[in-house]
């Protein structure tokens, strides 16, 4: 999903949302990824939901402003370290 992130690194963020079946409303768990970026493993965590079966799970892709996960962890770390860290925190707050 895509959503506005005013004051963040690009003004727009992308993320991955998993919701249980039914009409809700449901509490939401925000799943944070490591400094490497939003990888398929993080989507697996959100889908599995472990202890949060009756909740929505959302993972924001902090590397969305620079094109998303580049395919390897070293490049992901480099991309994230190049983001404006104050704006990255704004992106994190806007995801909630």
Secondary structure, 3 states (H helix, E strand, C coil): CEEECCCCCCCEEEEEEECCCCCCCCEEEECCCCCCCCCHHHHHHHHHCCCCCCEEEEEECCCHHHCCCCCCHHHHHHHHHHCCHHHHHHHHHHHC
